[in-house]
Amino acid sequence: MLSLKFTNEPVTAVAFSQDGQRLAAGVGRPGTRSFSDHPLPGHDVHLLDIRPLTETIRQEREAASVYRAAVEAALLKEEVLEFIRQDATISDAVRQQALTFADHYRPESYRLRAAAWAVVCRPDATVEACRRALHCAELAERQEPNRCEFLGALGAAQYRAGQYPQAVATLTTVADMRPQSWGQIYALHPLFLAMARSQAGQKAEAEAALQKYRETSAGMGYGEESKILLREAEKVVEGK
């Protein structure tokens, strides 16, 4: 009988290789999310390998380690591939194996959203940073379609990229589906909608959206991020 335990998390799934010498164990609580700005961790996969160590297997394990380091250091697939290509400390054989692993890489949707949101909340973000944020937000929304948290980041990124009509459409959809009780990030979407409407020439609608934000956020004390965006929205919408 096989008994496995990784920290205090349950083993939710196992899979053996055909030769019985490798085992993949899914650990954690897959799909667990919280109604907040930061999701709870999902599950991890732990690999157990009892094969005799040969040079081929040693290279494979080194390549796996290089690949993991690339995924931790980079986010988008093209960035992960470039990180591996530029690693001057590994052999060509290890590099090729790591690149093979990376061909199957798919960035985690919440990491993509977080990367986009960190940029769009900065009024001084560079054009290049805003383009990357839009790419991250688009990819996250494709992976998690029709979900409020990803559409909101996409709408904000569209605004920063100067795609004002698209931002209005996306953020209007978010406004129709947004749970009012969710956290700070969701409460800031109306500010982007107000600015997008203003830039799209919808002045009355922009002023109404800004006023609605003031009414719904009164006394919330959301912090410095919301204050910065509110000042920006007042300048864009009202010329203050």
C-alpha positions in Angstrom: 0.0 0.0 0.0 1.4 3.4 -1.0 1.2 6.2 1.5 2.2 9.7 0.5 2.2 13.0 2.4 3.5 16.4 1.2 3.4 19.0 4.1 -0.2 19.1 5.3 -1.9 19.0 1.9 -3.8 16.0 0.6 -2.7 14.0 -2.4 -5.6 14.4 -4.8 -4.3 12.3 -7.8 -1.4 10.0 -8.8 -0.2 8.7 -12.1 2.6 6.1 -12.8 4.8 5.8 -15.8 4.6 2.6 -17.8 7.8 1.2 -16.3 6.5 1.9 -12.8 9.7 3.9 -11.9 8.2 7.3 -11.9 5.1 8.7 -10.1 3.4 12.1 -10.5 1.3 13.2 -7.4 -1.1 16.0 -7.5 -0.9 17.8 -4.1 -3.3 20.4 -2.7 -6.8 21.5 -3.3 -7.3 22.1 -7.1 -9.7 24.8 -8.0 -9.8 26.4 -4.6 -10.3 30.2 -5.0 -11.2 32.9 -2.6 -13.5 35.9 -3.3 -10.7 38.4 -2.9 -8.0 40.0 -4.9 -5.6 37.1 -4.3 -6.6 33.5 -5.0 -5.7 30.7 -2.7 -3.0 28.4 -4.0 -4.2 25.6 -6.2 -2.4 22.3 -6.5 1.2 21.3 -7.2 2.6 18.3 -9.0 5.4 16.4 -7.2 7.5 13.9 -9.3 9.1 10.8 -7.7 11.8 9.1 -9.8 13.6 5.9 -8.8 15.3 5.2 -12.1 19.1 4.5 -11.9 21.0 7.7 -12.6 22.4 7.7 -16.2 23.9 10.6 -18.1 20.7 11.0 -20.1 18.6 11.1 -16.9 21.0 13.5 -15.3 20.7 15.8 -18.2 16.9 15.5 -18.1 16.8 16.4 -14.4 19.2 19.4 -15.0 17.0 20.5 -17.9 13.9 20.3 -15.6 15.6 22.4 -13.0 16.6 25.0 -15.7 13.0 25.0 -17.0 11.6 25.6 -13.5 14.0 28.5 -12.9 12.9 30.0 -16.2 9.3 29.8 -15.3 9.9 31.4 -11.9 11.9 34.2 -13.5 9.8 34.9 -16.5 6.1 34.8 -17.3 5.2 34.8 -21.0 6.2 31.7 -23.1 8.5 33.7 -25.4 10.2 35.1 -22.3 10.7 31.6 -20.8 12.2 30.4 -24.1 14.5 33.4 -24.3 15.6 32.9 -20.7 16.6 29.3 -21.5 18.4 30.3 -24.7 20.4 32.9 -22.9 21.6 30.7 -20.1 25.3 30.4 -20.6 25.8 27.9 -17.8 24.3 24.8 -19.4 25.2 22.5 -22.2 23.5 22.4 -25.6 21.9 19.1 -24.8 20.4 20.4 -21.5 19.3 23.6 -23.3 17.5 21.6 -26.0 15.7 19.4 -23.4 14.7 22.5 -21.4 13.4 24.2 -24.6 11.4 21.0 -25.3 9.8 21.3 -21.8 9.1 24.9 -22.4 7.2 24.2 -25.6 4.4 22.9 -23.4 4.4 25.8 -21.0 1.2 27.8 -20.4 1.4 30.8 -18.0 -0.9 30.7 -15.0 -3.9 33.0 -15.5 -3.7 34.7 -12.2 0.0 35.5 -12.7 -0.9 37.0 -16.0 -3.6 39.1 -14.5 -1.4 40.2 -11.6 1.3 41.3 -14.0 -1.1 43.3 -16.1 -2.7 44.9 -13.1 0.6 46.0 -11.6 1.2 48.0 -14.7 -2.2 49.5 -15.5 -2.6 51.0 -12.0 0.4 53.2 -12.8 -0.4 56.4 -14.7 3.3 56.8 -15.6 3.7 53.3 -17.1 5.7 53.3 -20.3 4.1 52.5 -23.7 6.2 49.3 -23.8 5.0 48.2 -20.4 1.4 48.9 -21.3 1.7 46.8 -24.5 3.0 43.9 -22.4 0.3 44.3 -19.9 -2.3 44.2 -22.6 -0.8 41.0 -24.0 -0.8 39.4 -20.6 -4.4 40.5 -20.0 -5.6 39.2 -23.4 -3.9 35.9 -22.8 -5.4 35.5 -19.3 -8.9 36.3 -20.6 -8.6 33.8 -23.4 -7.6 31.2 -20.9 -10.4 32.2 -18.5 -13.2 33.6 -20.7 -16.1 35.6 -19.4 -14.8 35.9 -15.9 -15.1 39.3 -14.1 -11.5 39.4 -12.7 -9.9 38.8 -16.1 -12.2 41.0 -18.1 -11.6 43.8 -15.6 -7.8 43.6 -16.1 -8.3 43.4 -19.8 -10.5 46.5 -19.9 -8.0 48.5 -17.8 -5.1 47.3 -20.1 -7.1 48.3 -23.2 -7.5 51.8 -21.7 -3.8 52.1 -21.0 -3.1 51.0 -24.6 -5.3 53.7 -26.0 -8.0 51.3 -27.1 -10.8 53.4 -25.7 -13.9 52.0 -27.4 -12.8 48.5 -26.7 -12.1 49.4 -23.0 -15.6 50.9 -22.7 -17.2 47.8 -24.1 -15.1 45.4 -21.9 -15.6 47.5 -18.7 -19.3 47.9 -19.3 -19.6 44.1 -19.4 -17.6 44.0 -16.1 -19.9 46.6 -14.5 -22.9 44.4 -15.4 -21.5 41.3 -13.8 -19.2 42.6 -11.0 -20.1 41.3 -7.5 -20.2 44.4 -5.4 -18.7 42.7 -2.4 -15.4 41.7 -4.0 -12.1 43.4 -3.1 -10.2 46.5 -4.0 -9.3 45.6 -7.6 -12.9 45.1 -8.6 -13.9 48.4 -6.9 -11.4 50.3 -9.2 -12.9 49.1 -12.5 -15.4 52.0 -12.6 -12.6 54.5 -12.5 -11.1 53.0 -15.7 -14.6 52.9 -17.2 -15.1 56.6 -16.4 -11.7 57.5 -18.0 -12.4 55.3 -21.0 -15.8 56.9 -21.6 -14.2 60.3 -21.3 -11.5 59.5 -23.8 -14.1 58.0 -26.2 -16.0 61.2 -26.2 -18.8 60.1 -23.8 -18.5 62.9 -21.4 -21.9 62.7 -19.6 -21.5 58.9 -19.1 -18.0 59.4 -17.9 -19.1 61.9 -15.3 -21.9 59.6 -14.2 -19.5 56.7 -13.8 -17.1 58.8 -11.7 -19.9 60.0 -9.5 -21.1 56.5 -9.0 -17.7 55.4 -7.9 -17.5 58.2 -5.4 -20.9 57.2 -4.0 -20.2 53.5 -3.7 -16.6 53.9 -2.4 -17.3 56.5 0.3 -15.8 55.4 3.5 -14.2 52.3 2.1 -10.6 53.5 2.7 -9.2 51.5 -0.2 -5.7 52.9 0.1 -3.1 54.7 -1.9 -3.7 52.8 -5.2 -7.3 54.0 -5.3 -6.4 57.5 -4.4 -3.9 57.7 -7.3 -6.4 56.4 -9.8 -9.2 58.6 -8.5 -7.0 61.7 -8.9 -6.1 60.6 -12.4 -9.8 60.0 -13.2 -10.8 63.4 -11.9 -8.1 65.0 -14.1 -9.2 63.0 -17.2 -13.0 63.4 -16.7 -13.3 66.8 -15.0 -10.0 68.5 -15.9 -9.0 68.9 -12.3 
